[in-house]
Amino acid sequence: MYLALDIGGTNIKAAIVGTDGSILRHLSQPTEAARGKDAMLADIRTLIATTVQSEPGIRAVGVGVPGIVHPADGCVYYPPNLPGWEIVPLTDLIREYSGLPTAVDNDANAAALAEAELGAGRDYEYFLYITLGTGVGGGIIAGRELFRGERGGAGEVGHIIVDAEAAHEQGRPLFRTGTLEERIGRQGILRIARVCAQEAPDSLLHSYGELDVSHISEAAEHGDAAAEECFRRTGYYLGVGIASVLEIIDMRHVVVGGGISQAHPLLLSTAQMVLRERVLPPLQEAHIVRAHFGNDAGIIGAAMLAKRAAG
């Protein structure tokens, strides 16, 4: 058995996972990240100690966390949505808390590993994994192993630039301007939807109080033209982004996960069409598949990290 943790800005998820990827026990608690790093680490320490004590068969601990994890020192560098976290030696800390072999990696990398080991990528030796949610993340599987790059930052698909002439918004970091994440992260999709709704006064999108991506999907299911146009525009940016990455890494398989991957099929079908239009001829057979794992992708991936740490 393995102890898997998925540390996020909203919740800290933990699970006891079998060697076959089955979740035997699931735990979750609010992150309350505003309390700062020390309070969060104290919670994580208590969670680990309690779980390890109650489950003596745990062989190793795996952790997925937002931010770049340097493979040389195991430190997490400037994780987003975790105030007070700058450079944190999380691998050493978790190993100290648990007394067990430990592996820590970026949460999207962990999800990519879950798909590689047990999910939609298990038949592919090479593939690009993209997660669509609040942000846009990614991981690269090469030779059935995670490719992390020199400092652990490989696969940050959301930060590729898809609009180099985008206006810089005051107060936002310049490195986020015109990026894929800015365009099709959750807030980006909602911005596109509002523009499409303005162009269609009779759209169902006007009937929702606080618009969310699920509402756009619902409207598209009813044939709403503005909702469909929103997904076409979103799919366009996704397709352009994927094409840009595949030209660099020379891969033909793309697995797309995260909550927004479950949106109306027009999103991924448009991305697939744009992908084939925008890549060089040798890559025109490249294809997109939806990920196998949903909300548990990070947990399953963290367990696969632990499995490798256990040897």
N, C-alpha and C positions, 0 to 999 in steps of 0.2 A: 504493500500500500504506500501511497505518497500523499503528502500534504501539499495542496496547491492553493496559492493565494493570488487573487486578482485585485490589485490596489487601484482604485479609481477615485476621481474627485468627489463622487457621490456616495459610493459604498465600498467597503472592503469585503470582498467575497472570499470565502475559504471553503475547501471541500476535501474530504478524504476520497481518493480516487484509486481504483484498482489498477493492476498492471495492464488490463485490457481497455482502460479508459472509462470504465463504468464509475459513475458517481455513487459512492456508498453513503455519504453523509454530506449535507450541505449546510453552510453557515453564512450569515451575512450580518453586517452591522453598518450603521451610517459612518461615513468617513469623518464628517464634521471638520473638514480641512482647515477652516478658518481658525481653529484653535492652535494651529502651527505644527511644526515638525515634531517637537518633543512629545506632545500629547498624542499624536498619531503613532509614533514609534512605541510609546508605552502601551497603547491599545494593541498594537501588532504583537508586542512581546507577550502580553497576557494571553492573547488568543492562541499564539503558538504554544506557549508553555502548557496551557490548559488542555489543548488538543493532543499534544504529544504525550502528556501524562495519561490521558484517557484512552489513547490508542497506541499501545506499546509496539504494534507491528509496523509503524511508519518507518520507511527506509530512508527517505530523503525529502527535502522541501524544494518546491519550485515556485517562483514568484514572477508574475507579469506586472509591469509598472509603466505608467506613461513617462516619456522622456527617453533620452539616449543612455544606454548602459554600456560603459566602456569594457570591452572584453578583457583588457589587461588588468584592471584594478577592481572590477566589479562595482564601481561607483555609478550611481544614477546622477545624471547631469541635468539640472534645471527642469525638472518635470513640470509640465503645465498643470494648472488647476490645483497645485499643492503649495500654498503659500508658505514661505520660510524654507522650502527645500531648494537648495542650490546644488552643492556637490555632496552627496550622502553616500558613505560606504555601506550600501544596503546589503550586499552579499555577505560581508564580514559580520554585520550586525545580526542578520537572520541566522547565520551559522552559529553565532554566539548564543542567540536566544534558544535555538533548537538542539544544539549539540549534534546535528546531523549534516550529511553532505547537502550542499545548497547550490542552487543555480538561480540567477536573476536575469531577466531580459526585458526588453521593451514589450509592452502588451500586444502590439500588432505582430511582432516577431513570434510571440508565444502562440497567438491564434494561427499564424501561418504554419507553425510546427504541428499544431493540432490537425490542420487540414492535410498536411504532408503525411502524418503518421496514420491517421484514422479517417480522414474526411474526403472531400472532393478532389484533393490533390494526391491521393495515395498511389495512383497509377502513373503519376508524372515524376520524372526525375528532376525536371526543371520547371518552375512556374513562378509567376508573380502573384502575390496575394495583396488585395486591397480591401480595407475596411472602411465602410461609409457609415458615419454616424454624426455625432456632434462635430467631430473633425474628420479628416481623411488621413488614414495611416496605411502602412504597407510593410511587407516583408518579402524577401527574395529567397527562394529555395533553389539551390544549385547543387546538383549531385546528391539530392535528398538531404542536404544539410543547409542550415541557415547561413546565408552570406551576410556578414555584419559590417564589412568594410574595415578600414583601418582603425576607426575609433568607435565602432558600434552604431554608427548613424546611417548605414545603408538602408534603402527602402523607404525613406521619408517621402513617399509619393505626393502627399498633400502639399509639399513645399515646392514642387516644380512650378515654374511660371508659365501660365497659359494666356496671360494678357500683359505683355510687357509695357503697354501704354496706359494701363489702368491708373486712375488718379489716386494719389496717396491721401488717405484720410488722416487728418490731424489727430495725433494721440495714438495711432496704431503703428507698430513697428514696421519699418520699410520692408523688411524681409517677408512680411505677410501680404504685401500688396500684389495683386494680380495673380495670386497662387491658385492652384486647384482647390485647396481647402477653402479659401475665401469664396470661390465660386460655387462649390457644391457641398461644403459642409452644411449642416442643418440650417444655419442662419442664411447661408448663401442661397439654398433652394427656396427658402421662404421669401427672400428678396425677389427672386425670379418669379415666384408665384404671384406676388403682389403686383409686379409689373404686368404680368399676363392678365391678371384680373382687372387692372385699370383699363386695359385694351378691350375688355369684354364685360360691359355693365350687367349682362344677364347671367354671368357665370355663377355656378354654385359656390365658388370660393368666397363670395360675399356673404354667404349664409352662416359661416362659422365665426364664432366669437373670437377665439384665440387660435389662429390658424396653425396647424401642424402638418408634417409630411403625410401622416396617415389620412388627414382630411383631403389632401391633394390626390392621393391614391383613390380614395372613395369617390371623389368627384370624377376622376378619370374613368373609373369603372362604369359610371353612368353616362359616359360619352361627353363629358364637359370639355369643350374645345380649349378653354384657358388652361385647365389642369393638364390636358394632353400636351399642349404647347410647352408648359413648364417642364415636363419630363423630357420632351424633345431637346430643349435647350440645355437641360442638365446632362442628358445623355451625350449631347455634343461635346461638352467640356470633358466629360469622363472619357469618351472615346479618344479625343485629342491627347489627353493626359496619358492614357495607356499607350497610345501609339508612340509618344515621345519616349517613354521609358523602354518599351520593347526594342526600339531602334538602338538603344545603348546596350541593353543586356542580352539581346538576341534570344528571346524566348517566344514560344508559340502558345503557351497556356496561361490563362489568367483566371484566378479564383477571386470572386468578389463576395465579401461578407459584411457583417455589421447590420444594424437594424434597418438602415435605409436600403440595403440590398433587397429587402423584402417588399419594397414599394412596387407600384404598378409595373408590369413587364415591359412597358414602353421605354422605361429608363435604360435597362440593359440591352434591349434590342436595338435602340438608337445608338448606344455606345458601340455595339458590335458592328453596325453598319458603318459608322464613322471610322472605327478602327481599321476596317478593311479598305476604306477609301484613302486613308492617310499613311499607311505603312508602305515600305518598299515591297516590290513583288515577292521576294523570298519569304516575307512574313504575312502574306495575305491569307494564309490558312490559319492565322492566329484566331483563337476563339475564347470567349468569356463563358464561364460557368458560375452558377451561384454556389456559395459555400455550403457545406453540409451542416456545420454547427452554427447555432444561433447565439443566444445569450451566454451559453456555457463555453464558447470558443476559448476565451481567455483562461478559464479554469482548466479545461482539458489540455491546453497548450502548456500551462504551468506545470501540470502533472507530467507531461512529456519531457519538460526541462528537468524535473526531478528524477525521472527515470534514467536520463542520461548521466545525471550527477551521481546516481547510485552505482553506475557501472554494471 
